[in-house]
Amino acid sequence: MNKIRTSSLAIVAALSVALLSGCEPPSLSGLLSSESNGQPAGEGTQSTTVEPNNEATVRPQRASLAETIKDVDGVPTVTNATDLSVVVNKQRALPGDYIPPDLVEPNVPFPFDEKVEKRLLRAEAAQALEELFAKAKTEGIELYAVSGYRSYKTQKSLYETYVKTQGAEHAAAYSAVPGKSEHQTGLAMDVSGYDANTRLEESFAETPEGIWLAANCADFGFVIRYLKGKEDTTGYAYEPWHLRYVGKEMAKEIMAGGLTLEDYFSEAAIAHK
């Protein structure tokens, strides 16, 4: 059984209060159970065994995109936010108050020591990430988790910063407007490596870590969400560092077919299945 440093119920409660009250999300120091002791987070620390919350995790279903969306105050909003197969993009928003139900901190290396929300993933995805990192390490691949869960408020701040510093066009290509980010699902983690100096750049794809990740991520239930040549489909530029958890069976189909989630859940693909 893999080990996961679990956040207590106080993490979700605190994040909920932060989002609803409009205050800054709290620091996770004191809420997460262990410190890095000068090492990359996840190294040399004790963790608590966590069983994924089966009630909170809905298994992937092959329903078309049209079947999993409804209009909420003029905003096309997903109806299956807790599904591992949920598709969130520029045309499909999460419910305005959505916070994943089972956020935990995976026991993997991070390139920073701060106890912040971007360490978190949903329980099943966190366990899978631990297994992926462990396998990579046995093959001489040194990976780092860079950015996972982001609250609505955090995404809003990030997007506005992109617009101010790099312009609206760049922001639209690389960052989601609040409510439409995969990071808010708790199922996405940006990953980099030692050879890339833990930076999130397209050149990561050509590093040993990036090559290994693309070749092996599906074995652990992850896909490279934003593929090269699929920008018109996903709405975003190529991001070889952006892992999205969907479960092993679906991940293998998607990666083997060179598909995006939009492709996989299109009505044509489902009709052909």
Secondary structure in CASP SS format (residue, H / E / C, confidence):
PFRMAT SS
TARGET T0000
AUTHOR 0000-0000-0000
METHOD secondary structure of the structure
MODEL  1
M C 1.00
N C 1.00
K C 1.00
I E 1.00
R E 1.00
T C 1.00
S C 1.00
S C 1.00
L H 1.00
A H 1.00
I H 1.00
V H 1.00
A H 1.00
A H 1.00
L H 1.00
S H 1.00
V H 1.00
A H 1.00
L H 1.00
L H 1.00
S H 1.00
G C 1.00
C C 1.00
E C 1.00
P C 1.00
P C 1.00
S C 1.00
L C 1.00
S E 1.00
G C 1.00
L C 1.00
L E 1.00
S C 1.00
S C 1.00
E C 1.00
S C 1.00
N C 1.00
G C 1.00
Q C 1.00
P C 1.00
A C 1.00
G C 1.00
E C 1.00
G C 1.00
T C 1.00
Q C 1.00
S C 1.00
T E 1.00
T C 1.00
V C 1.00
E C 1.00
P C 1.00
N C 1.00
N C 1.00
E C 1.00
A C 1.00
T C 1.00
V E 1.00
R C 1.00
P C 1.00
Q C 1.00
R C 1.00
A C 1.00
S C 1.00
L H 1.00
A H 1.00
E H 1.00
T H 1.00
I E 1.00
K E 1.00
D E 1.00
V E 1.00
D C 1.00
G C 1.00
V E 1.00
P E 1.00
T E 1.00
V E 1.00
T C 1.00
N C 1.00
A C 1.00
T C 1.00
D E 1.00
L C 1.00
S C 1.00
V C 1.00
V C 1.00
V C 1.00
N E 1.00
K C 1.00
Q C 1.00
R E 1.00
A E 1.00
L C 1.00
P C 1.00
G C 1.00
D C 1.00
Y C 1.00
I C 1.00
P C 1.00
P C 1.00
D C 1.00
L E 1.00
V E 1.00
E E 1.00
P E 1.00
N C 1.00
V C 1.00
P C 1.00
F C 1.00
P C 1.00
F C 1.00
D C 1.00
E C 1.00
K C 1.00
V C 1.00
E H 1.00
K H 1.00
R H 1.00
L C 1.00
L E 1.00
R E 1.00
A H 1.00
E H 1.00
A H 1.00
A H 1.00
Q H 1.00
A H 1.00
L H 1.00
E H 1.00
E H 1.00
L H 1.00
F H 1.00
A H 1.00
K H 1.00
A H 1.00
K H 1.00
T H 1.00
E C 1.00
G C 1.00
I C 1.00
E C 1.00
L E 1.00
Y E 1.00
A E 1.00
V E 1.00
S E 1.00
G C 1.00
Y C 1.00
R C 1.00
S C 1.00
Y H 1.00
K H 1.00
T H 1.00
Q H 1.00
K H 1.00
S H 1.00
L H 1.00
Y H 1.00
E H 1.00
T H 1.00
Y H 1.00
V H 1.00
K H 1.00
T H 1.00
Q H 1.00
G C 1.00
A H 1.00
E H 1.00
H H 1.00
A H 1.00
A H 1.00
A H 1.00
Y H 1.00
S C 1.00
A C 1.00
V C 1.00
P C 1.00
G C 1.00
K C 1.00
S C 1.00
E H 1.00
H H 1.00
Q H 1.00
T H 1.00
G C 1.00
L C 1.00
A E 1.00
M E 1.00
D E 1.00
V E 1.00
S E 1.00
G E 1.00
Y H 1.00
D H 1.00
A H 1.00
N C 1.00
T C 1.00
R C 1.00
L C 1.00
E C 1.00
E H 1.00
S H 1.00
F H 1.00
A H 1.00
E H 1.00
T C 1.00
P H 1.00
E H 1.00
G H 1.00
I H 1.00
W H 1.00
L H 1.00
A H 1.00
A H 1.00
N H 1.00
C H 1.00
A H 1.00
D H 1.00
F H 1.00
G C 1.00
F E 1.00
V E 1.00
I E 1.00
R E 1.00
Y E 1.00
L C 1.00
K C 1.00
G C 1.00
K C 1.00
E H 1.00
D H 1.00
T H 1.00
T H 1.00
G C 1.00
Y C 1.00
A C 1.00
Y C 1.00
E E 1.00
P E 1.00
W E 1.00
H E 1.00
L E 1.00
R E 1.00
Y E 1.00
V C 1.00
G C 1.00
K H 1.00
E H 1.00
M H 1.00
A H 1.00
K H 1.00
E H 1.00
I H 1.00
M H 1.00
A H 1.00
G H 1.00
G C 1.00
L C 1.00
T C 1.00
L H 1.00
E H 1.00
D H 1.00
Y H 1.00
F C 1.00
S C 1.00
E H 1.00
A H 1.00
A H 1.00
I H 1.00
A H 1.00
H H 1.00
K C 1.00
END
